[in-house]
Amino acid sequence: MDDLLRAAAERSIRYLAGRDARPVGPMPGAVERMAALGGSLPEEPSDPAAVLALLDEVGSPATVVGTGGRYFGFVTGGSLPAALAANWLAAAWDQNAFSRTTSPVAAVLEDIALAWLVDVLRLPAGTVGAFVTGATMANFTALAAARHAVLARAGWDVEAHGLFGAPPISVVVGAEAHPTVFKALGLLGLGRDRVVRVPADDQGRMRADAFPRLEGPAIVCLQAGNVNTGAMDPFAALCPLAREAGAWIHVDGAFGLWAAAAPGRAHLLAGVELADSWATDAHKWLNVPYDSGLAFLRVGEALRAAMAVSAAYLPEMASREPGQYTPDSSRRARGVEVWAALRSLGRAGVADMVERTCRHAERFAAGLRAAGYEVLNEVVINQVLVAFGDAETTRAVVAGVQKDGTCWCGPTVWQGRTAMRISVSSWATTEADVERSLAAMLRIAGERKVGKLTIGGW
Ligand SMILES: *Cc1c(COP(=O)(O)O)cnc(C)c1O
């Protein structure tokens, strides 16, 4: 095993060291060459070193280099050094984070990481949390607790009896809510389409003046960080309206919640602490390896009621039993990497990472505007939407940027306009990365303008 693990470490180091000298997308021909990974199931065992070599030689070139400094897709970050190293060690530990008995260290690291997260994200003291795979599952987990709480208040035990015959729940979402919120609502039997949609403004913020009148059990889903613009819902105006109606307030803050960690940006989230639950990702702005999401609840009781394996598990334990707070039972120890990321960065490091990436976004916006291109959003955090002309032109530039390989950005449609989305989320992005990427974008857009889109590159 020793030589094999040393080889794995060496191959990993070589992969990371080489990421600057290759395209951000897959290497030319790499996707086709993955056929070598398949074929029929081998009849006989093979040497693990040969398995690792095949994986590296065929698999590594077919990756998207999300760990590098010039990946600006999907608001996902890379892996901080301490988080990646902790991930390797945790893989060697192979802990089952289900309970304090199956893994004392996983349970304690989760406790510590949760307390630090509540602190750095400025959530109310006493907030409890669950470690899940991502913000989709964090939305699901928190909304399951919401479903429990609003129906319990109406005298209905949803875990025991389901939704058949239950009092109806009004579900309120913003017109620009993330698609995964609807997925979570569908999984919970609350329906993707029976929601009340509140109009949003030109940045995607729910309009407080359009907030509906609510009666009976109700859940209001707000958003911290629109996936396109980065805009925050006006929590200070909306939360009191929802609270007055007796509604449960949930916030999808997959990446935007992290703005609370930067002193210069925290004001954007004023009032978010008035909510009952929050969903966020650690694999986005905290830069830990996939998969890592977090659900937070002001009061843990509803989450435990929704997630405990059986009612017999319900008596409160002296300490938090992780498996009573998550949809999973057996699961990996995600708290390890979150702990390592926070322990290595400290409060100042998290603040700096968030602020730095926001500044990089501002630089992109300024450089694109100066070249005459239209930035469609107010760049309040780390998101930039740019149009290079009409939809066809913008789509061609996005395709050109991806093919060129200097950096990676995806296309989007924002309130009817086709745009390229730049999400600066990685700890690894330097000013040099920004300038090099900006130059590539401008070169490609310029070539398109004069009708000779010749993509150079790799
Ligand atoms: C990314 C994102 C999600 C989904 O997160 P996953 O980690 O992919 O499950 C949900 N909401 C918002 C606002 C997001 O940006």
The ligand as an SDF file (V2000), in Angstrom:
LIG
                    3D

 15 15  0  0  0  0  0  0  0  0999 V2000
  -25.1000   26.2730   -6.8850 C   0  0  0  0  0  0  0  0  0  0  0  0
  -26.3980   26.6990   -6.3340 C   0  0  0  0  0  0  0  0  0  0  0  0
  -27.3270   25.7500   -5.8660 C   0  0  0  0  0  0  0  0  0  0  0  0
  -27.1110   24.2750   -5.9680 C   0  0  0  0  0  0  0  0  0  0  0  0
  -25.9440   23.8720   -5.3280 O   0  0  0  0  0  0  0  0  0  0  0  0
  -25.3070   22.4050   -5.5100 P   0  0  0  0  0  0  0  0  0  0  0  0
  -24.1270   22.4720   -4.6160 O   0  0  0  0  0  0  0  0  0  0  0  0
  -24.9420   22.2820   -6.9490 O   0  0  0  0  0  0  0  0  0  0  0  0
  -26.3120   21.4090   -5.0910 O   0  0  0  0  0  0  0  0  0  0  0  0
  -28.4800   26.2400   -5.2800 C   0  0  0  0  0  0  0  0  0  0  0  0
  -28.7280   27.5530   -5.2030 N   0  0  0  0  0  0  0  0  0  0  0  0
  -27.8650   28.4850   -5.6760 C   0  0  0  0  0  0  0  0  0  0  0  0
  -28.2030   29.9420   -5.5410 C   0  0  0  0  0  0  0  0  0  0  0  0
  -26.6730   28.0860   -6.2620 C   0  0  0  0  0  0  0  0  0  0  0  0
  -25.8060   28.9980   -6.7160 O   0  0  0  0  0  0  0  0  0  0  0  0
  1  2  1  0
  2  3  1  0
  2 14  2  0
  3  4  1  0
  3 10  2  0
  4  5  1  0
  5  6  1  0
  6  7  2  0
  6  8  1  0
  6  9  1  0
 10 11  1  0
 11 12  2  0
 12 13  1  0
 12 14  1  0
 14 15  1  0
M  END
$$$$
